[in-house]
Amino acid sequence: MPKDTSIRSVLIIGSGPIIIGQACEFDYSGSQAALSLKEEGITVSIINSNPATIMTDKVIGDHVYLRPLTVDSIEVILQEHIDSADLPRIDAVLPTMGGQTALNLCKEAEERGVWEKYGVKVVGVDVAAIEKTENREAFRQLMVDIGVGVAESRIANSFLEGKEAAQEIGYPLVIRPSYTLGGSGGGFVHKKEEFDAALKRGLEASPTHEVLVEKAVLGWKEYELELLRDSNDNVIIICSIENFDPMGIHTGDSITVAPAMTLSDRCYQEMRNQAIKMMRAIGNFAGGCNVQFSVNPANDEIIAIEINPRVSRSSALASKATGYPIAKIAAKLAIGYNLDEIENQITKTTSAYFEPTLDYVIVKIPRWNFDKFKGANKELGLQMKSVGEVMAIGRTFIEALQKACQSLEINRAGLGADGRQVRNIEEIMDGLEHASWNRLFLIKDAMAMGVPLESIRKVTKIDKWFLNQIQELVLLETELKRYSLNNIPQDFFVTLKQKGFSDIQIAWLLGNVTEDEVYDRRKALGINRVYKMVDTCAAEFPAKTPYYYSTFEEENESVPSDKKKVIVLGSGPNRIGQGIEFDYSCVHGLLAAKETGFEAIMINCNPETVSTDFNMADKLYFEPVFWEHVREIIELEKPVGVIVQLGGQTALKMAEKLTERGIKIIGTSFENMDIAEDRGRFSDLLKELDIPYPKYGVAENAEEAIVVANEVGYPVLVRPSYVLGGQGMSIVINDEDLEKAVVKLLGDLPGNRVLIDHFLDRAEEAESDSISDGEDVHIVGMMEHIEPAGIHSGDSFAVLPTFSLSETVTKAMEEYSIKIAKALDVRGLLNIQFAIKDEKVYVIEANPRASRTVPFIAKAYDVPYINIAAKIMLGVAKLKDFTIVRKLKGYAIKEPVFSYEKFPEVAKELGPEMKSTGEAIRFIKDLEDPYFRKLYKDKSMYLSK
C-alpha cells in the first residue's frame, strides 16, 4: 500500500525531560521520525517540554512547541492550527516515538475525545493495542488465548486481592504495576514479610492502581527481539538481543549483547514465531515493536514477559547495532507505506524488507550514578536505576566487552588489568550475589583470585559461555606476565589487541612501562587498528553509509578523503552533570562544519543520541571516547583540528594530550581552557582583572585544609579540580566536617588537590553565557537562579532574562563576562557563574565550553547560538557576520527534573553537587504568574550541605 495522501501534517509527541527509565533514546527516535516524515513532504509539528534536545530544534521540526506535555497543551496546538491561516490543519498524531509519556498522553486525549473533536487520526499504533499491552491482565489473557507461555500470575487492584494472589502462587514473586515506565514501583518479593510494603509501593506507582502479582522466574535467561510490521502484515526481525544478566534485573540495567550469543537455533526460531504471533495479535498497527522473553536454561521453555508497541530503549540500541534505522522506517510505515516500498537506508539499492545480519558483536553496558544519591540502595532489580549507557562494536564478544568498559568513563582501562581490582574475597562474593554497577568487574576479580567458574555461575546465574570468555582474559594476563615489552611474540600481541586489551592495560600488566612505550612497540611490530563498516547485510551488498568501528585485522575499510576535515569529540554516556545538552551541541557542531565545507567526523559511543545517527556526520566512528581510540582515528584521518568544547568534560579531558602532540584544538586553546579549570591560576587572573571572587586556598591534605579554611572563614565550599556536575563538592561549617570531606575526596580522587573557597552565605546566584570571536563578545543570555548560591546551577530553577537584579549588577556581570572572554582569548563559548551579595558581584567560575544552559537559551530566544559559535570556532565567521534577533516575550524558566522516586530512601536535599537528571522549559508572561510566585516562595527550602 503506498502512503496515505490524506496525511499532510503530523504532530509528534515527545517524551519530556530526561528521567531514569526514559532518556534521550526517545529524542533520537523522535528526531529520526520527524526527518523521515519531512522527506515525504509532510509538515511536522513537535510537542515536547525538553529544551536540551535536538528534537525540539528548528533543524528537526517545522513547528516546535515547547509546552508542558498535557492534553490541554495538545488542544491549544490543534486549535492554533485551525485558527491560523499560516499553519496547516493537523491530520494525524504519531505517539510511538515519545516513550511511555507519549503513549499515556495519547490514550488520555483519546478518552477525552480530543482526536475525534479535531479530526486527528492516531497513526503508528492502535489505542486498543496500547491497552492490550499495558494492561497486565489483558496482556496475560491474550497470551493464553494465542498459546504463548506466560508466568503464572494474578491481577490485583487492592491489598486483599494482592494477598490472595500471593497465597495461591507462592514465593518468590514479582510485582509489576500497570502503565509505568522503567520498572517504576515494581520489585521482587522473596518472603512473606516483605510482601505488604512491596504491594503498597506497586499499587501506588500504577496510575490505575493495578498490579500483576507474578511467579518470579529468577535466574532464567532473558532475550529481546526488535520487530517491524507494516499494514500489509509483513513482519521482520531487526535484531535479537541477549541479556548477559539473567532475569531479575531490569533490561535497562542489564549488560546486553547483540546478536544473541547462547541461543540455540531451535529456540530462536520458536521465539521468532511467538514474537510474530504476539505482534499480529495486538491489533492493526504498523511500526516498531519490542518483545521480551524469558528462557528456562534447564529445558529451553520460553515464556513471554511483555510487548511494547512503540520504539524503545532497545530499538535505539538495535538501530545503532545493525545500522537499520527503526524509527525512520517506522514513521514511514505509520503513514501507510509497506516495507517493500521503502529503500534500505544503508545500501540505497535494496528495499527495507530484509532482516539485517551482523558479522560483528555489540555490547551495551549501562552507566550508573549512585555517587549522586547518598544512601541509595545500589542493588539492581526490577526498577531501573542507570542514567545512561554505552555501546561498543567488536569482531568478538570479548573485544566489544572490553571496548564498552573503556567507554564508561569510570576510570577503567578495560575489564580489569588496571590496578583498580577488588581483592577482598568477602566483598567480591557479596557483590556477585547482590548485583550492582560493578558486578562485571567483580566477576573478573573473582576469577583472578581463583574462584572456580562453576561457583560464580551458581551465584550469578550468568550463562557459562559468557563466564568462559571472561576467564580467557585472566589466562591471557597470566601469560603476558611471562614477557617483557621487547620480547612479546607478534602473534600473541595481536591476540591481546583482538581480545580488546588497551595499551594502558598491557603497560600495567607488564609493569615499569608506559602506555606510549606499548603503543610505539605495537606500531613497530606493524599492529594497527583497522576500521570496518557497519553495513547491515554482512557485506553481501555494498554499503553507502560511512559508519565504522575498529578491530585488529588486515583490511581497512575506512579510506580517508583528501578534504579538509574536523573531528568532533562526543560526550560519551549520559550521566548526571553531562547529559543530552552536550549531544545537542555536538550535532550543531557537525552541521556547522558540514555547512562551511569541512568533512565532519564524529567519535562517540552513546547509542541513545542523535550524534551517533549514521546520517548526521559525514563519517561516524562508533568508538570509545578513550585516548588510544581517538589517537588512532586522528592518525588515520589527519584532520585540520579537533573540536573539544562541545562534548562536555569527556572531550575537554583530551585537550591536553592533543595539544602535547601538536594536534590543533579548534576554538579556545588548551592553555586558556586550563587557566579557567585551574582554580589557582583562574583566581590570579581575576585579581589581575580587578574582578571580585570569594577568598580561597588550595590544600593537598586534611591538615592544610583546616589552616586554609580558618584563613578564608567558614562556611566553606570544598571541591576537587577538574570535575563536572559539582562532583564531590560540599559546603562545610566546621573543622570536623572539613576533615571528613577532605579525607573522602582524596580517597575518591587520589592525586587531586582540594580547593577551599569561602562560601557566600545567602547570596543570589546568576550566570551568563557568551560567544567570543577574539575581537567581539556577544552575551548570549543572562539567567538568574531562583534558589540561593550553594545549590548547583544544574539543580536550580533559573529565569531568563534576570528578573530581580539591579541594573548595576547586570552591567557588572556583562562587563566581567567581556573582560574574562578577552583575557582567556575565548574563541567560541563561555559560561560564567556569579554570586551576588549586598549588590557586589563575585565570579565563582568560568567554563570556556558549551554549557548546560546554551541549548536552553537558544530555544528560548529562538537563535541558533551553537551553530554561530561553531562557525566562529572553525574560523570561518565573525560575530559581525550574524544578525541576532531575540524573540522572547516575557520570561523562560529552566525547571530541573529529579528521579528521586527510583531512590525512595534518599533525602531530597540539594547542595553543590548536581542531582537532577533532566530539565523542562516553561514560558511565563510576567512575574505575577502564580507558578513563578510559588517557586520564589519556596526558594531556600532544600538547601543543604
N, C-alpha and C positions, 0 to 999 in steps of 0.2 A: 504494500500500500504506500503510495507516495505521500508527501507531507500534507497535513491538513491546512489548506489555504485560507480557512476562515480565521486562523490564529495569526494575527498581525502584531499583537502587543502582549507581552507576558510579564507577570510580576513574579520575581523570585524572592522567596522568604529566606533570610539569613539566620544564623544561629545565635546572634548576640555576642556578649562579652565572653572571653575565654574563661572557662571554669574547668576544674578537674573532671574529666569524663566527656567534655565536649570542647575540643580545641580547634586549632586552625585547619585541621583536615577538612572542615566544612567550608571554610573560606576558600580553600583550594578548589573544592568541588563546585561551589557557587560561582567562583570566578571562571572556571572552565565551562560551566553550563552557560553562563552569560555570553562568553565569547562564541560559543558554539551556536547559540541562537542568533546572535548578531550576524554570523556568517550566512544565515538563511534569510537575511533581510528583515528580521523581526526586531521590533523596538523592545528593549529590555529595561524594566524598572526594577530596582532592588530596594527592599526594606531591610535594614539591619542597623542596630544601635552601636556597632563596634567601630570606633574611629581609627583603630590601629591597623586595620587590614586593607590589603589592596582591593578586596572585593567591593569596598564602599568608595572606590576611587573612580573618577571620571573616565579613566582609561578602560574600565571594565563595563560599567552600565551606562545607558543613555540617560536615565533619570535615577538619581540615588537619593533615597530618603533615610536620613539618619534620625530615626524616630524610635521611641520605645516599642518593643515587639508586643503589641496588644491588638485586639480585634478593632478597637476604636481607631488606632493609627491606620490600620488597613482600610477602614471605611473612609477616613479622611482622604487617603490617596485615591481610592476608586472614584470618589465623588469629584475630586480635583480633576481627574482625567475625563470626567463627563462635562464639567463646567467650563474647562479651559479650551479655547479654540486651538491653542498651540500644542495640546497634548492629545495623543491618540487614546481612545477608549481602551481599557484593559480587557482583553478577550479571555485570558487564561492565567491560572496561577500554578507555579511549579514548587511544591512544598518538600520535595525529596532531597534537597541539597543542604538543608539547614539543620540536620540532626533532629533530635527529639523535640527541641524547641519549636522548629518549623512545623513538624507533624502535629504536635499538640495544638498549635495556633490554628492550623488549617482545619482541624477537627472542630475546634471551638467555633470558628467562623461558620462552618457548615451547620452546626447545631443552632446557631443564632440566625440562620437563613441569609447570611451576608452574600454568599456566592450567587445564590438564586436571585436575590434582590437586584444585584448589579449585572446579572447575566454573565458571570465569570465561570469558565469551565475549569475543573481541577484536573490537571494533566500529570502524567508520570506515576500516579498511584490512584487507587480507588479508595475512597474514605472507608468503605466497608472492609478493605484489606487491612487498613491500619488497625481497625477494631479487632479483626480476627487475630492479628499477630501480637497486639499489645495486651489484649485481654487474656490473661493466663489460662482461664478455664476454657474460653472459646478456642484457643490455640491447641490445648490438650485434647479437646473433643474432636477437633478437625484431624489431628494426627491419628487418633484412634479410628476415625471414620475412613481414612485413606490407607490405613495399615502401616503407618510408620511408628516405630517404637518410641515410647517416652518413659521417663522415670515415673514410678508410682507417685501420685500426688493428690491433694485435695485443695479446694479453694476455700478461703476464709475471709469473712467480712467483719468478724467480731472475735473477741477473746475466746468466747465459748466454742465457736466453730474451729478456731485455731487449735485449741487444746484437744478437741475431739480428733482432729486430723492427726495430731502428733501421736496420740494414743494408738490410732489404727495403724499408722505406717511404721512407727518405731525409729530410734535414733541410729546413726547421725542423720540430721535433717538439714535442708537448706530452705531459707525463707526468701522468696522473690516477690517484691512488691510490683503491682501492675503500673504501667505508664511512668517508669522512672528511667533515669539515664545513668550510665557509668556504674550500675550496680547500687545506686543510692538506696540506703535503708535495708539492703539485703545482708545476709550473713549465714554462717553455719552454726548449727546447734549440736554439740556433741553429747550433752547430757541434759536431763530434765531440769536441773537447777538453773540452766542458762536460758530456758525457753521463754519465760514470761517477758523478760527485758527485750529479747530479740523480736518477739512477736509485736510488742508495743512499738518498737522502732520501725518495723516494716509497715504496720498499719498507718502510722503517722506519715511515713515517707510517700505513700501512694496517694496521688490526688483523688482516687476513687475509694481510698481506704480498703483496698483489697489486696490480699497476698496469696501466693501459692505456697503451700507447705508441701515440700517435695523430698523424696528419698535422696540423700546425698550420695552421688557415685564418686566419692573421693578416691583419687589415685588412678581413675580411668584416664585414657588419653583423650586429648581434645583437638579437634580439627575445625577448620572453617573453609567454606567454599564461597568464592565470589562468582555470581552469575549475572548474566544479562538476558532479558527476554523482550521480544518485540510483540506488537499487537497481532502478528500472524502466528503467535505461539511458538516461534523459534526460540530455543534456549541454548546458550553456550556457557561453558565453564571457563572463566578467565584465569582462575588461579586456585590452587589448593594450598592451604596454609596449615602447618602443623605447630601446635604449641609445645615448646620444649618443656614447659612446666605442665604437670598433669592437672586434671580437674581440681577445682578448689581455689584457683587463683584467677581473678578476672582477666579476660583476654587482653585488656588494655595494660595490665601489669605483668603479662607473661612475655617471656622471650619467645618470638615466633620465627618460623623458618619456612621459606617457600622455595621450590615446591616441597610438598610433604615428603619426609625422608624415610619414615619407618612404616609406611602404609603398604600392605600387600595389594597387588593389582586387583584381586578378587574383592577385597574390602573397599577399595577406591571405586570400582565400578558400581558396587552396591550403593555406596554413598552418593555417587553421581545420580543414580536412578532415583534415589529417595529425594535428593535436593530438587530435581526437576519436577517430581511428582508434587512436592510441597509448594514449589513456586506456582505451578499451574492451579493448585487447589485454592490459592488465597484470593482469587478474583481476577478481573481483567485489568491487569496493569502492565505497563511497558516501561522498563528501566532496569536499574541495578538492584541487586538484592544480595544479602549476606546470610548464609545459613551456618549454624554452629552444630556440630555433632560431638558425641562422646562415644568412645570405643572401649569395650572391656578388653584389656590386654590378655586376659586368660583365654578368651574364646572368640574375639573379634565381633562380639554382639554390638550392634550400632543403635544408639538412641539419639533422637533429635533434642537439642537444647532450646534453640529459638531460631526465628527467621525475622530479618529486618527488611521491610520492603522500601528501602531507601539506600542511598550511598552512606558509607560508614567510615570509621577509622581504618578498617581493614581494606576498604575499597581504594582509599588514598594510597595505602601501602601497596596493594595489588597493582594499581596503575603505575606506580614508580617501579615496582618489581618487574613487571612484564613489558612496560612501555605501551600498554594498551590503555588509552585514556578513558576510563569507565564513565566518569561524569560527563565528558564531552559527548560520548556516544549515547549515553542515557538521555541526555537533553534532546538529542535528535529523535530518539525512539518516542519520547514523550509527545512530540508534535506529529507523530504518525508514520515516520519512516520505518522501514523494516531493515534488519541487519544487512541483508544482501544489497541494499540500495545505498549504503554508506561506504565511503572509501576507507581502507586501512590507513590510519594516520601515519604509520611508520614507513610502509613500503610505497604508499601512494599509487600502487598499481593493482593491488588485490582488494577484495572487499572486507568489511568489518565482520563478516560472518565467518569467523575462524577462531580456533582456540589456540592461544599462544603456547609455544613450547620453549622451555628455558634450557640453555646449556651452561648455566651458572647457578649459584645458590645465593639466596637473600637471607640475611639475618636481621631481625629487628630487636633492639633492646630498649626497654623503657628507661626514662630518666626521672629520678625522684628528687624531691627537695625537702626531705624530712628535717634537715638542719633549720628550716624556717619555722617549723612547728614544734616548739619546745614541748616535751611531754607527750608527743603524739604516739599512738600505738603504731609501731613500724611494721607489724606483721602483715603480710599480704593475704588478702582473702577475696571475698565476693565483691567488695566495694573498691572501685578503682582509686588508686592514690598517686599514680605517677602524673607528672606535669608535662611530659613531652616524650619524644622517642628519637632514636637514631636508626638508620638502616645502612647496611653495608652489603656490597656485592663482591663475591669472590668465586673462583672456579670450584672451590670445595667448601663444605660447611665450616671447617675449622679456619680456613683463611678468612671467610666472611665474619666468623665469630670474633676473631682477634681484631679485625678492622673495626667491627662495631664497638669493641671495648675501647679502642683508640679514639673513637668518635664521641664518646660520652662526656669528655671534659670533666673527669673527676680525678685527674692526675694519675691515670693509669696508662702504661705504655703498651698495653695489650692485656691478654688474660694472664696476669701474674708476671713473674720474672722481672720485677721492677723494684724490689725492696720494700713493697708495701703489704707483704703477705701476713696473715694472722698465724701465730704459732701456738696459740693456747688451744689444746685439743677440746676442752670443755666448751669453750666459746664456739669453736668450729662445729661441733656436733649439735649444739643448741641451735646454731644458725641454719644447719641443714634441715632440722626438724621444723623450725618455725621460720618459714621463708620470709626474707626481707630483701631490700635492694641489693645486698651483696652476696646472695646465696651462690650465684655463679662463681664468684671468686673463691668462696669458701670450699666449693666442690674441688677446685684445683688445689687449694691449700691442703685439704684433707688427703688428696691423692699423693701430694708431695711428701706428706708426713707418713705415708704408708698405710692409710686406712684402706681396707680392701674394697674393691669396686662394688661387690655384692652388698656390703654393709651400707654403702652410700645409696645404692639403688633402693634398698629396703626402706630407708628412712625418707628419701625424697620422692620415691615412685617415678623417677625420671627414667625414660627408656634407656636400656643398656647400650644401644648403639651410640647415643649422644655421649654417654659416660666414657665409652671406649675411645671416642675421638679426643676427648679432653685428656684421657690417660696417655695418649700418644704424645701430647705436648710434654708431659712430665718425663717420658722416656727420652725424647729428643734433647731436653735440657740437660739430663744426666750425661748424655753422650757428648754434648757440646763442651761440657766442663773438662773433658779429657784433652781438649786442644787449646792452643794459644791462637791469637788472631792470625798470625802468619802461616800456620800450618793446617787451617781448616780446609779439608778437601773441597774442591769446587762443587762437586755434585751434592755434598752434604750442605754446603752453604745455600745452594739453590733450593734444596728441600726445606731448609729453615724458612726461607723467604716465601716459598709456596704455602707453608703452613701458617703464614701471617705474622711471623716474628718481625718486630720492628728492629731497626739498627740499634736503638737505645736499649731494647731488651737483650739483644745479643751482647752489647757492651757490658750490661750489668751482669750477665751470666759469666762472661769471661773475666770480669774484674780488671781493674787497672787500665782499661782502655776507654776512650771517649766515643760518643756517637759518631762524631766526624771521622774518627780513625776507622771505624767499622764501615762507614759509608765509602771512604776512599778505597779501602781494601776491596770492597764489593765491586766498585766501579773498575778497579784494576783487573779484577777477575772477569770483567765483562758481564756482570749480573745486573741487568737493568730492568726496571719496570716497563711493561708494555701495556697498551691500552686497548681494551676490547669494546666493541659496540654492543649496546643493548638493542636487540633487533626483533623481539617477539616471536621470531619463527626459526630459531636455531640456524640462522644464516641460509635458509632454503631460498629466500628471495632477497635481493639487495635492499638494504635499509637506507632511508634517506634522512634519518634524524641523527644529528651529531650528539649522541648521548653515550658516555663512556664510563668504564670502571677499569681499575688497574689489576694486573696479576703478573706472574713471572713465567713467561713462555717465550717463544721465538718471535712470532709475528705481531707487529704493532699496527693496529687499525686506525689509530688517530694520526692523520698526516697534517702537520701544521701548515697553514696557508702562509702566503707572504704579505698578508695585510697587516696594518698596524693594529695591535691587539691590546686590550686591557683585561686584567683578571679582577673579578670582584670576589672578595672572600666573604662567604656567608657566615651566619651566626650560630650554626650547629643546632643542637637540640633546644627546644623551648624549655625555659625554666623561669622561676620567679626572679624578676630583675632583668631578664633578657628574653623578651617574648616576640610576638609576631610583628611588632612595630619595626624591628630591625630587618625583618624579611621584606616588609613594605619598602623600606629604604633601599635594600639591595635590588629589588625588582626595578625601582625607578632608576637606580644606577645603571642597570643593564640597558633599560630603554633609552636613557640619555646617551649612553656610549654608542648604541646602535644608530640613534638619530644623527649623531655627529660624525659618522663614518668610521668608527672603530669596530673591530670584531670583538664582541663582548663574550667573555668566558666566565662561567660560574663554577665555583668549587663549594660544595655544601653536601651535608649528609642527613638533612632533615626531610623525611618523606611526607610530612604533613603540609608543606608550604608551597607557595606559588613559585618561589625562586628555583625550585628543583623540578619545575614542569619542563619537559624537554623542548617545548617551543617558546620558552621565554628568552633564553640566551642563544647566541649563535652556536655555542658549544657548551655542553654541560658535563662536568666531571663529577659523578656521584661518588665522592671520596671523603674520608675524614678530613676535617679542617685541623690537621695534625702536621707538625712541621715537615716530617720526612715526605709525606704525600704532596704537600704544597710545593716543596722544594723541587721535586722531580717533574711536576707539571710545568713549573716555571722554566726549568732547564729545557724541556721539550718545546714549549710554545714560544719562549723568548718574547714576552710582552713588553710594551714600552713602559709599563708600570703596573702597580697593584693598588687597588682601592681597598683601604682597610677601615675607613671611618664610617662605613655603613653597616658593618656586621657586628656591632657591639664590642664587648670586651674580647670575645673569641678572636676576632680579626686583629684587634689592636695589639694583642699579646704577640703577634707575629712581626710587628713593625720593626722591633729592634734587630731581630735576626735578618730580616730582609735588608735593612739599612747596612748592617755589618758586611753583607755580601754584595753591596753595590747595586741592589735592585731598587729601582725608583718607587718611592711611595707617592701615589697620586694625591695631591691636596696638601694639607699641613704636614710638615716634615716630622719625622720621629722625634728629633731633638726637641722641637717645640711642644709636641704632644706630651713628651716625658716631663717637661717643666710643669705642665698642668697636673700630671699624675703624682709627681713627687712633691709631697706637702711642703717640705722644707724649701725647696727651690721656688715653689709657687708663692709661698709667703714672702720670700725675699723679693720676688718680682713685685708683689702688691705693695710692699714697703717702698720700693723704688718709685712706683707709680703714685704713691701717696693715696692708696685706697685702703680704707679700714678693713681689718679682718680680726676674728677672735684670737686672743692670745693662745699660743700653742707651744708644745715642745715634743721632742721625739725620744723614745726610750727603747732599749733593747732587752730590758728585763724588768721584773716587778719592782726592785729597789729603786732603779732610775725613775720608773713611772711615778712612784709616790712623791719623789722630790719634785718632778715636773708638775704634778697635779697641784701640789701645795703652792708652787710658784704662780701657776696660771689661775688658781682659785676654783673651788667646787661650785656648782656641779660641773663635771667634765664629760666630754664625748670621747670615747675610746674607740679607735678603729685601726685596722691594718692598712698599709698602702696597696695600691693596685687591685682593688676589688670592685665588684659590680653589685648593684641592688642592696648596698649597705651591708654586705655580708660581714658578720662578726662585729657589727657596731653596737655599742651600748652606752647609755647615759649612767654615770655613777656619781654617788653623792658623798662617799667617804673612803678612807684608806683601805678598809677591809674589803669592800665591794670591788675597789680598783684592783687589788692584788688578785682576787679571784678571776676577774675579767681578763687581766693581762696573762696570767698563767694559762687560762683556757685558750686564748688567742694564739699564743706562741706554740701551744701543743697542737692546735689545728693547722696552723700555717707556719711551720718551723722555718727559721731563717728570715722571717719578716720583721720589719720594725713596726713599733706601735706608735701611733700618733695620738697625742692628747691635746684636745682643744678645750678652751673654756666654753661651756655651753651657755648660750644666751637664753636664760630662762624667760618664758612668757614673751618671746619675740614673735613678730609676724614673719612668715616666710613667703618668698616670691621667687620667680625665675624668669630669665629671658632666654630666648633663642635668637640667634642671628646668623647671617651669612656674610662672609667677608671675601673679597677677591684680591686682597693685598693692597688695594687703594681705597675702596669704599666699603662701608659696613652698613648693611640693611638690617634693621631689627625686624625679625620675623613675627615676634609676638612677645608680650609680657603677661605672665599669669600670676595671679595672687592666690595663695593657698588659703583655704578656709580654716584648716587646723593650724595650730601654732608650730613654730620651729620645734624639731625633735621627733616629728613623725616623718618617715621617709617620704620624699616627694611623690614616689610611685603609689603610696598609700593615702595620699591627701586628696581631698576634693579640691580642684583648682579651677579658678574662674578666669576666663579670657574675655575682654581685657581686664585689667585690675579694677577693683570696684570701690576700695576704701582708702587707697594710698594717696597721700597728698601729691601735688604737682612737684614739690621739691624732691620727694622720694623717687618718683618715676623718672624725673630728669637725671637724678644721680645714678639710677640703675642704667639708664641709657648711656650716660657719659662713661661709666665704668665698663660697660659692655664693649664700647667702641675702643676705649684705651687698651683693654686686655686683648681684644682681637688684633689690634695693630702690634702690640708688644710681642704677641706669640706668632705674628705673621701668619694668621689663620687663612687658609685657602679652602673655603667650604663652610662647614657648620660649626657653631659654638653654642654650648648651653652653659648658663651661669646660674648658680643658686645663691640667693641673697637672704640675709636675716635683717629685719628692721626693728630697732628698739629705740624708743624715745626719738623718733624721726631721723635716727642715724642709720645709714645703710652699710652693712658689713657684707663682704663677699665670703661665702662659705667654700665654694668650689667652682671650678670651671672644667668643662669637658669639651675638647675640640673634636667632636664627632657627632654623628646622628644621635638624637636623644629619643626618649620615650614620647616627648611632647610635640616634636615637629610634625609627625603624621596627624596628630590631633589638631594642631593649629592650621595645617594645610587644608583639612576638611572644613574647619570652622570658618576660615576666611575664603575658602574656595580658590586657593592659589597653589599651583604645583611647586611648592618650595623645594622638595628634594630633587626634582628634575633640574631646577635652576641651580641648586648647589652643586649637583653632579657635573653640570656643564662648566661651572666655574672651576671645580677641582681639575677637570680634564684640560683646563687652559684654553677652551675653545670659545669662551664668552666672558664678558664682564657684567657687573650688576647694571651698568648703564644701558646694556642691550635689552633689558627686560622692562616692560611696563607692568608694574604690580598694582592691581586694584583689589582692595579687600572688600568682601561682600557680606559682612556680618551685621545683622540688625539685632540690637540687644546684646546678650551675653551667651557664651557657651560654657558649660560646666563639664569638667572631666570627672567622671564618677568611678572610683576604684571598685572592683568586684572581688570578693573573697570566696574561698572554697572551704570555709570552716566546717560546713556540715559533713565533710569527709573525715574530719578530726574532732568529733564531739567533745573529746577530753581536753582540747587545747583552749586556753584562755584567749579571749578576743582582744587582748590589749595590743596597742600599736606603739612603735618606737622607731629608732633609726634604721632598723633592719626591715627591708621590704617583705610584705607577706601577701599582697594581692596577686591574683592570677590573671586578671584582665581588667578591661575598662569599658565604660559606655560613655556616650556623649549625650548631653541634654541641652536644648536651647531654651532660654527664657527671655521674655520681652524686657523685663525690668527687675529691679531689686525688690519690688513689692511681691514678687512671685512667692506663693506660700511654701513651695518646695524649698526654695533657696532660704527663706526665713527660718525654716525648721533646721536645715543644715547648719546655719550660722549660730543658732541657739545651742546646738549640741557639740560645738567645735572642739572642746578640750576633753570631752568625756573619756576617750580611750587612750589618752597619752600615758605612756608607761616607760619603764626603763628599757 
